[in-house]
């Protein structure tokens, strides 16, 4: 725990806590347009700029993603900070003059009119990215994203085609502060036109309920299940279930486990990606290979002779299954063999590696004596 000051008030928080979280605990309001507690900090609106002092050094940082350290003092409402926020509000007002939250900030900071040219007088999207990040980080559909640069930047579906990846869950519409994004309506119309029968309920697509077909032509306002969802969870179901985070690798004891992969007792995993099946070694085998490399040469040779002969065969099979070094969760591929068989495996894989992989493998390539029979370990980058 560290003790810091925000506007003269002391608070103890864990190291690397964002400024905005510590300020919220103290009851200090810091304006922001792009921050959400369930999403990774983005820092794109810059409205949450604060003053960070450490000794004689003064920095102006964004409160949503600035990690606190011991000895840092934060000031959230100095004349310089207000001046910077006023300029940022003017820029946002030129970007989205119809956005209600931007208009409220303009009134708070005394901005009546932006001095910058307005590209679209009817725009109400200030590109906070809440909808995009919710779709990617919470729902996991990746149905929308940013496109373009500068004043032409916008939120849209991939290559501006029909929203085939959208499951019509409405999480992006729920989190949008201005009401600009209407993907739920577009996706619902797309499902009605493209799925003639057996339409799966949007909450089943999201993973909230078991398999359930929709019999209301995706007119969700007629559905009893749909109407009680928000009452049941107290928020949008996507933020309660967070289906995208179920697929993230998790730590089980000292090992890393990926929920979206099928594991075999032989320490090999498989994952289906479209028409391709990826195969690799699990975290136990990866750590075993690393521990063998860390041992002295003679001990490594004996350990490989006694316990790792089968690992080399499985890894060579996995490597040949997809034409490259076997991938693994959390890093690069590793290949281990024993004795002459390990040396042969090293020679067979070596031509397939790209130049960067060969350069990385050269640093870990066994010496001539090891290649003649004492053991071989190849680490591909």
C-alpha positions as CSV (number, residue, x, y, z in Angstrom):
1,X,0.0,0.0,0.0
2,X,1.1,3.6,-0.7
3,X,-0.1,6.9,0.8
4,X,-0.7,9.7,-1.6
5,X,-2.5,13.1,-1.5
6,X,-5.3,14.2,-3.9
7,X,-6.3,17.9,-3.4
8,X,-4.7,17.8,0.0
9,X,-6.6,14.7,1.2
10,X,-4.6,11.6,2.1
11,X,-5.5,8.1,1.0
12,X,-3.8,4.7,1.1
13,X,-4.2,2.6,-2.0
14,X,-2.3,-0.3,-3.7
15,X,0.6,0.8,-6.0
16,X,-0.4,1.4,-9.6
17,X,-4.0,2.3,-8.8
18,X,-5.3,4.8,-11.4
19,X,-5.8,8.3,-10.1
20,X,-9.5,8.3,-11.0
21,X,-10.2,5.3,-8.8
22,X,-8.4,6.9,-5.8
23,X,-10.2,10.2,-6.4
24,X,-13.6,8.4,-6.5
25,X,-12.9,6.8,-3.1
26,X,-12.3,10.3,-1.7
27,X,-15.4,11.7,-3.3
28,X,-13.5,13.9,-5.7
29,X,-15.1,14.3,-9.1
30,X,-12.9,14.2,-12.2
31,X,-14.8,14.7,-15.4
32,X,-14.3,12.1,-18.1
33,X,-16.1,10.9,-21.3
34,X,-14.3,7.7,-22.2
35,X,-13.8,5.9,-18.8
36,X,-15.8,2.9,-17.6
37,X,-14.9,0.8,-14.6
38,X,-15.4,-2.5,-16.5
39,X,-13.2,-1.5,-19.4
40,X,-9.5,-1.0,-19.9
41,X,-8.4,2.6,-19.5
42,X,-8.4,4.4,-22.9
43,X,-7.4,8.0,-22.2
44,X,-8.7,9.2,-25.5
45,X,-10.9,12.1,-24.4
46,X,-8.2,13.7,-22.2
47,X,-10.8,15.6,-20.2
48,X,-9.7,13.8,-17.0
49,X,-6.3,15.6,-17.2
50,X,-4.9,16.3,-13.7
51,X,-1.6,17.7,-12.3
52,X,0.8,15.2,-10.8
53,X,3.6,16.5,-8.6
54,X,6.6,14.5,-7.5
55,X,9.3,16.6,-5.8
56,X,10.0,19.5,-8.1
57,X,8.7,17.8,-11.2
58,X,5.2,18.7,-12.5
59,X,3.4,16.6,-15.1
60,X,-0.1,16.8,-16.6
61,X,-1.5,13.3,-17.0
62,X,-4.8,11.6,-17.7
63,X,-6.3,10.4,-14.4
64,X,-7.9,7.2,-15.9
65,X,-4.7,5.5,-16.8
66,X,-2.0,7.2,-14.7
67,X,-0.6,4.7,-12.1
68,X,0.0,6.2,-8.6
69,X,3.4,5.9,-7.0
70,X,4.6,6.7,-3.5
71,X,5.3,10.4,-3.0
72,X,3.0,11.6,-5.8
73,X,0.7,14.5,-5.1
74,X,-2.3,15.0,-7.4
75,X,-4.2,18.3,-8.0
76,X,-7.4,18.1,-9.9
77,X,-8.7,21.7,-10.1
78,X,-5.8,24.1,-10.6
79,X,-6.1,27.1,-12.9
80,X,-3.7,25.4,-15.4
81,X,-5.8,22.2,-15.3
82,X,-9.0,24.1,-15.9
83,X,-7.4,26.0,-18.8
84,X,-6.3,22.7,-20.4
85,X,-9.8,21.1,-20.0
86,X,-11.4,24.2,-21.5
87,X,-9.3,23.8,-24.6
88,X,-10.1,20.1,-24.8
89,X,-13.9,20.8,-24.4
90,X,-13.6,23.3,-27.3
91,X,-12.1,20.6,-29.5
92,X,-14.8,18.1,-28.5
93,X,-17.5,20.6,-29.2
94,X,-16.2,21.0,-32.7
95,X,-16.1,17.2,-33.1
96,X,-19.6,16.5,-31.7
97,X,-21.6,19.7,-31.3
98,X,-24.8,17.7,-30.7
99,X,-23.5,15.5,-27.9
100,X,-25.3,16.2,-24.6
101,X,-22.4,15.3,-22.3
102,X,-20.0,17.6,-24.3
103,X,-22.6,20.4,-24.1
104,X,-22.8,19.9,-20.3
105,X,-19.0,20.1,-20.0
106,X,-18.9,23.2,-22.2
107,X,-21.4,24.9,-19.9
108,X,-19.4,23.9,-16.8
109,X,-16.2,25.3,-18.2
110,X,-17.7,28.4,-19.7
111,X,-17.3,27.5,-23.4
112,X,-20.1,29.1,-25.4
113,X,-18.7,28.4,-28.9
114,X,-15.8,26.5,-30.2
115,X,-13.1,28.5,-32.0
116,X,-12.3,25.5,-34.2
117,X,-14.1,24.6,-37.5
118,X,-17.0,22.2,-37.1
119,X,-16.8,19.3,-39.6
120,X,-20.4,18.1,-39.1
121,X,-22.9,20.3,-37.2
122,X,-25.2,17.3,-36.6
123,X,-22.6,15.0,-35.2
124,X,-23.2,13.6,-31.7
125,X,-20.3,11.1,-31.6
126,X,-17.1,12.2,-29.8
127,X,-15.3,8.9,-30.5
128,X,-15.0,7.9,-26.8
129,X,-14.7,4.3,-27.9
130,X,-17.0,2.9,-25.2
131,X,-19.0,1.0,-27.8
132,X,-16.0,-0.5,-29.6
133,X,-14.3,-1.6,-26.4
134,X,-17.5,-3.0,-24.9
135,X,-18.0,-5.1,-28.0
136,X,-14.4,-6.3,-28.0
137,X,-13.6,-6.6,-24.3
138,X,-16.9,-7.5,-22.8
139,X,-19.0,-9.2,-25.5
140,X,-16.1,-10.6,-27.6
141,X,-18.0,-10.2,-30.9
142,X,-15.6,-7.7,-32.4
143,X,-18.4,-6.5,-34.6
144,X,-17.5,-2.8,-34.8
145,X,-14.2,-0.8,-34.7
146,X,-12.6,2.5,-35.6
147,X,-11.9,3.4,-39.2
148,X,-10.3,6.4,-40.8
149,X,-8.0,9.1,-39.4
150,X,-8.2,12.5,-38.1
151,X,-11.5,14.3,-38.8
152,X,-12.6,11.3,-40.9
153,X,-12.3,8.8,-38.0
154,X,-15.6,7.0,-37.3
155,X,-17.1,3.8,-35.8
156,X,-18.4,1.3,-38.2
157,X,-18.6,-2.4,-39.1
158,X,-15.7,-4.2,-40.9
159,X,-15.4,-2.7,-44.4
160,X,-18.8,-1.1,-43.9
161,X,-20.8,-4.3,-44.7
162,X,-23.8,-5.8,-43.0
163,X,-23.1,-6.5,-39.3
164,X,-22.7,-10.3,-39.6
165,X,-20.6,-10.5,-36.4
166,X,-23.1,-8.6,-34.3
167,X,-25.3,-10.7,-32.1
168,X,-27.8,-7.8,-31.4
169,X,-27.1,-7.9,-27.7
170,X,-27.4,-4.1,-27.4
171,X,-24.4,-3.6,-25.1
172,X,-22.9,-1.0,-27.3
173,X,-26.1,1.0,-27.4
174,X,-26.5,0.6,-23.6
175,X,-23.0,2.1,-22.9
176,X,-23.0,4.8,-25.5
177,X,-23.4,8.2,-23.7
178,X,-24.9,10.0,-26.6
179,X,-27.2,7.5,-28.2
180,X,-25.3,7.7,-31.5
181,X,-24.6,4.0,-31.9
182,X,-27.6,1.9,-33.1
183,X,-26.0,-1.5,-33.9
184,X,-28.8,-3.4,-32.1
185,X,-31.4,-2.1,-34.6
186,X,-29.2,-2.8,-37.6
187,X,-28.2,-6.3,-36.4
188,X,-31.9,-7.2,-35.6
189,X,-32.9,-6.3,-39.1
190,X,-30.0,-8.3,-40.6
191,X,-30.9,-11.4,-38.6
192,X,-34.6,-11.2,-39.7
193,X,-33.5,-11.1,-43.4
194,X,-30.8,-13.7,-43.3
195,X,-32.0,-16.3,-40.7
196,X,-35.3,-17.7,-41.9
197,X,-35.8,-20.3,-39.2
198,X,-34.1,-21.4,-36.0
199,X,-33.2,-17.9,-34.9
200,X,-31.2,-18.2,-31.7
201,X,-32.2,-15.7,-28.9
202,X,-29.7,-12.9,-28.5
203,X,-29.2,-13.8,-24.8
204,X,-28.4,-17.3,-25.8
205,X,-25.8,-15.9,-28.3
206,X,-24.4,-13.8,-25.4
207,X,-24.2,-16.9,-23.1
208,X,-26.7,-15.6,-20.5
209,X,-29.2,-18.4,-21.0
210,X,-29.1,-21.9,-22.4
211,X,-29.9,-22.6,-26.0
212,X,-33.2,-20.8,-26.8
213,X,-34.8,-20.0,-30.1
214,X,-36.6,-16.7,-30.7
215,X,-40.3,-17.0,-31.7
216,X,-41.0,-13.2,-31.7
217,X,-39.3,-12.3,-35.0
218,X,-36.6,-10.6,-32.9
219,X,-39.1,-8.1,-31.6
220,X,-37.5,-8.2,-28.2
221,X,-39.9,-5.7,-26.6
222,X,-42.6,-8.5,-26.8
223,X,-40.4,-11.0,-25.0
224,X,-40.9,-11.7,-21.3
225,X,-37.3,-13.0,-20.9
226,X,-35.9,-9.8,-22.5
227,X,-38.0,-7.5,-20.4
228,X,-36.7,-8.9,-17.1
229,X,-33.0,-9.1,-18.0
230,X,-32.0,-5.7,-16.8
231,X,-34.1,-6.1,-13.6
232,X,-32.4,-9.4,-12.9
233,X,-28.8,-8.2,-13.3
234,X,-29.2,-4.5,-12.4
235,X,-27.2,-3.6,-15.5
236,X,-26.9,-4.8,-19.0
237,X,-26.4,-8.6,-18.9
238,X,-23.2,-8.4,-20.9
239,X,-21.5,-6.5,-18.1
240,X,-22.7,-9.1,-15.6
241,X,-21.6,-12.1,-17.5
242,X,-18.6,-10.7,-19.5
243,X,-18.4,-13.6,-22.0
244,X,-15.3,-12.3,-23.7
245,X,-13.3,-12.6,-20.4
246,X,-14.2,-16.2,-20.1
247,X,-11.9,-17.0,-23.0
248,X,-8.9,-15.3,-21.5
249,X,-6.0,-17.5,-20.2
250,X,-6.3,-18.2,-16.5
251,X,-3.8,-19.2,-13.8
252,X,-4.5,-22.6,-12.2
253,X,-1.8,-22.9,-9.5
254,X,1.5,-22.2,-11.2
255,X,0.2,-23.0,-14.7
256,X,-1.6,-21.1,-17.4
257,X,-4.8,-22.6,-18.8
258,X,-6.8,-21.3,-21.8
259,X,-10.5,-22.1,-21.7
260,X,-10.9,-22.1,-25.5
261,X,-8.5,-25.0,-26.0
262,X,-8.9,-28.8,-25.7
263,X,-6.2,-30.3,-23.6
264,X,-4.8,-33.9,-23.8
265,X,-3.2,-35.8,-20.9
266,X,0.0,-35.9,-23.0
267,X,0.5,-32.2,-22.4
268,X,-0.7,-31.2,-25.9
269,X,-3.5,-28.8,-26.7
270,X,-5.7,-28.2,-29.8
271,X,-7.7,-25.2,-30.9
272,X,-10.1,-24.9,-33.8
273,X,-9.8,-21.6,-35.7
274,X,-12.1,-21.7,-38.7
275,X,-11.0,-24.6,-40.9
276,X,-7.6,-24.9,-39.2
277,X,-6.7,-26.8,-36.1
278,X,-3.8,-25.4,-34.1
279,X,-1.8,-27.8,-31.9
280,X,0.8,-27.0,-29.3
281,X,2.2,-27.9,-25.9
282,X,0.6,-26.9,-22.6
283,X,2.2,-24.8,-19.9
284,X,3.5,-27.7,-17.9
285,X,5.6,-28.9,-20.9
286,X,6.7,-25.4,-21.7
287,X,7.9,-24.9,-18.1
288,X,9.6,-28.3,-18.2
289,X,11.5,-27.3,-21.4
290,X,12.6,-24.1,-19.8
291,X,13.8,-25.8,-16.6
292,X,15.8,-28.3,-18.7
293,X,17.5,-25.4,-20.5
294,X,18.4,-23.8,-17.2
295,X,20.2,-26.9,-15.8
296,X,23.9,-27.6,-16.2
297,X,24.8,-29.5,-19.4
298,X,25.4,-32.9,-17.8
299,X,22.3,-32.8,-15.6
300,X,20.2,-31.6,-18.5
301,X,21.5,-34.5,-20.7
302,X,20.6,-37.1,-18.0
303,X,17.1,-35.6,-17.3
304,X,16.4,-35.5,-21.1
305,X,17.5,-39.2,-21.4
306,X,15.3,-40.3,-18.5
307,X,12.1,-38.2,-18.8
308,X,11.8,-36.2,-22.0
309,X,12.1,-38.7,-24.9
310,X,8.4,-38.7,-25.5
311,X,8.0,-34.9,-25.3
312,X,10.2,-34.5,-28.4
313,X,8.1,-36.9,-30.4
314,X,4.9,-35.1,-29.5
315,X,6.3,-31.7,-30.2
316,X,7.6,-32.8,-33.6
317,X,4.1,-34.2,-34.4
318,X,2.5,-30.9,-33.2
319,X,5.0,-28.9,-35.3
320,X,4.3,-30.9,-38.4
321,X,0.5,-30.6,-38.0
322,X,0.4,-26.9,-38.8
323,X,3.7,-26.3,-40.7
324,X,5.5,-24.3,-38.1
325,X,6.8,-24.3,-34.5
326,X,4.1,-25.4,-32.1
327,X,2.4,-22.4,-30.5
328,X,1.7,-22.2,-26.8
329,X,-0.3,-19.8,-24.5
330,X,1.6,-16.7,-23.5
331,X,4.6,-16.8,-25.8
332,X,6.8,-18.4,-28.5
333,X,7.1,-22.1,-29.5
334,X,9.6,-24.4,-27.9
335,X,10.9,-27.8,-29.1
336,X,12.8,-30.2,-26.9
337,X,14.4,-33.5,-27.9
338,X,16.8,-36.0,-26.3
339,X,20.1,-37.3,-27.7
340,X,20.5,-37.9,-31.4
341,X,16.7,-37.8,-32.0
342,X,16.8,-34.3,-30.6
343,X,19.6,-33.3,-32.9
344,X,17.7,-34.7,-35.9
345,X,14.6,-32.8,-34.8
346,X,16.6,-29.6,-34.6
347,X,18.0,-30.1,-38.1
348,X,14.6,-30.9,-39.6
349,X,12.9,-27.8,-38.0
350,X,15.8,-25.4,-38.7
351,X,15.1,-24.8,-42.4
352,X,11.4,-24.0,-41.7
353,X,12.1,-21.2,-39.3
354,X,12.0,-17.7,-40.6
355,X,15.2,-15.5,-40.2
356,X,14.1,-14.1,-36.9
357,X,13.4,-17.6,-35.5
358,X,16.8,-18.9,-36.8
359,X,18.5,-16.0,-35.1
360,X,16.7,-16.7,-31.8
361,X,17.4,-20.4,-32.1
362,X,21.1,-19.9,-32.9
363,X,21.6,-18.4,-29.5
364,X,20.2,-21.5,-27.8
365,X,21.7,-24.0,-30.3
366,X,23.6,-26.8,-28.6
367,X,27.4,-27.1,-29.0
368,X,28.9,-29.7,-31.3
369,X,29.4,-32.2,-28.4
370,X,25.8,-32.0,-27.4
371,X,24.6,-32.4,-31.0
372,X,26.7,-35.6,-31.3
373,X,24.6,-37.4,-28.7
374,X,24.7,-35.6,-25.3
375,X,21.4,-33.9,-25.9
376,X,19.9,-31.1,-27.9
377,X,17.5,-28.4,-27.0
378,X,16.2,-25.9,-29.6
379,X,14.1,-22.8,-28.7
380,X,12.5,-21.2,-31.7
381,X,11.5,-17.5,-31.5
